[in-house]
Amino acid sequence: MHGRVYGADHGDPGPRAGRAYAQLVGGPLDGLLLDVTEARDPGAGVALPTEIGRYGPGGRSVYAPRPTDARRFDWQGDIP
């Protein structure tokens, strides 16, 4: 899997060997990879802090695993 990892350092944004990733689909974080290696509940959604969503700084974008492909998390909307 290639791409930039959500929350990674800008100097080393790529995925790392031995880690599991899901691709974020839609919304402000579209195309980024989310490290799900240590996810407590791999079927649960996540609310990711982002400044580029609807609510700006302090807001979060919500993503949930796609029912037919857990390697893709679809955007559900933004929350404050």
Contacts in CASP RR format, 6 or more apart in sequence:
PFRMAT RR
TARGET T0000
AUTHOR 0000-0000-0000
METHOD contacts of the structure
MODEL  1
MHGRVYGADHGDPGPRAGRAYAQLVGGPLDGLLLDVTEARDPGAGVALPT
EIGRYGPGGRSVYAPRPTDARRFDWQGDIP
1 15 0 8 1.000
1 21 0 8 1.000
1 23 0 8 1.000
1 33 0 8 1.000
2 14 0 8 1.000
2 15 0 8 1.000
3 13 0 8 1.000
3 14 0 8 1.000
3 15 0 8 1.000
3 31 0 8 1.000
3 32 0 8 1.000
3 33 0 8 1.000
4 13 0 8 1.000
4 14 0 8 1.000
4 31 0 8 1.000
4 32 0 8 1.000
4 33 0 8 1.000
5 13 0 8 1.000
5 14 0 8 1.000
5 15 0 8 1.000
5 16 0 8 1.000
5 21 0 8 1.000
5 32 0 8 1.000
5 33 0 8 1.000
5 34 0 8 1.000
5 35 0 8 1.000
6 24 0 8 1.000
6 29 0 8 1.000
6 32 0 8 1.000
6 33 0 8 1.000
6 34 0 8 1.000
6 35 0 8 1.000
6 48 0 8 1.000
8 14 0 8 1.000
14 33 0 8 1.000
15 21 0 8 1.000
15 33 0 8 1.000
18 37 0 8 1.000
19 35 0 8 1.000
19 37 0 8 1.000
20 35 0 8 1.000
20 36 0 8 1.000
20 37 0 8 1.000
21 33 0 8 1.000
21 34 0 8 1.000
21 35 0 8 1.000
21 36 0 8 1.000
21 71 0 8 1.000
22 33 0 8 1.000
22 34 0 8 1.000
22 36 0 8 1.000
22 65 0 8 1.000
22 70 0 8 1.000
22 71 0 8 1.000
22 72 0 8 1.000
22 73 0 8 1.000
23 31 0 8 1.000
23 32 0 8 1.000
23 33 0 8 1.000
23 34 0 8 1.000
23 71 0 8 1.000
23 72 0 8 1.000
23 73 0 8 1.000
24 30 0 8 1.000
24 31 0 8 1.000
24 32 0 8 1.000
24 33 0 8 1.000
24 34 0 8 1.000
24 48 0 8 1.000
24 63 0 8 1.000
24 73 0 8 1.000
24 75 0 8 1.000
25 31 0 8 1.000
25 63 0 8 1.000
25 66 0 8 1.000
25 72 0 8 1.000
25 73 0 8 1.000
25 74 0 8 1.000
25 75 0 8 1.000
26 74 0 8 1.000
26 75 0 8 1.000
27 53 0 8 1.000
27 61 0 8 1.000
27 75 0 8 1.000
27 77 0 8 1.000
28 50 0 8 1.000
28 52 0 8 1.000
28 53 0 8 1.000
28 61 0 8 1.000
28 75 0 8 1.000
28 78 0 8 1.000
29 48 0 8 1.000
29 50 0 8 1.000
29 52 0 8 1.000
29 61 0 8 1.000
29 63 0 8 1.000
29 75 0 8 1.000
30 75 0 8 1.000
34 46 0 8 1.000
34 48 0 8 1.000
34 63 0 8 1.000
34 73 0 8 1.000
36 42 0 8 1.000
42 65 0 8 1.000
42 70 0 8 1.000
43 65 0 8 1.000
43 70 0 8 1.000
44 64 0 8 1.000
44 65 0 8 1.000
45 62 0 8 1.000
45 63 0 8 1.000
45 64 0 8 1.000
45 65 0 8 1.000
45 73 0 8 1.000
45 76 0 8 1.000
46 62 0 8 1.000
46 63 0 8 1.000
46 64 0 8 1.000
46 73 0 8 1.000
47 60 0 8 1.000
47 61 0 8 1.000
47 62 0 8 1.000
47 79 0 8 1.000
48 60 0 8 1.000
48 61 0 8 1.000
48 62 0 8 1.000
48 63 0 8 1.000
49 58 0 8 1.000
49 59 0 8 1.000
49 60 0 8 1.000
50 56 0 8 1.000
50 59 0 8 1.000
50 60 0 8 1.000
50 61 0 8 1.000
51 57 0 8 1.000
51 58 0 8 1.000
51 59 0 8 1.000
53 59 0 8 1.000
53 61 0 8 1.000
53 78 0 8 1.000
54 77 0 8 1.000
54 78 0 8 1.000
55 78 0 8 1.000
55 79 0 8 1.000
55 80 0 8 1.000
58 80 0 8 1.000
59 78 0 8 1.000
59 79 0 8 1.000
59 80 0 8 1.000
60 78 0 8 1.000
60 79 0 8 1.000
60 80 0 8 1.000
61 75 0 8 1.000
61 77 0 8 1.000
61 78 0 8 1.000
61 79 0 8 1.000
62 75 0 8 1.000
62 76 0 8 1.000
62 77 0 8 1.000
62 78 0 8 1.000
62 79 0 8 1.000
63 73 0 8 1.000
63 74 0 8 1.000
63 75 0 8 1.000
63 76 0 8 1.000
64 73 0 8 1.000
64 74 0 8 1.000
64 76 0 8 1.000
65 72 0 8 1.000
65 73 0 8 1.000
65 74 0 8 1.000
66 72 0 8 1.000
66 73 0 8 1.000
66 74 0 8 1.000
END
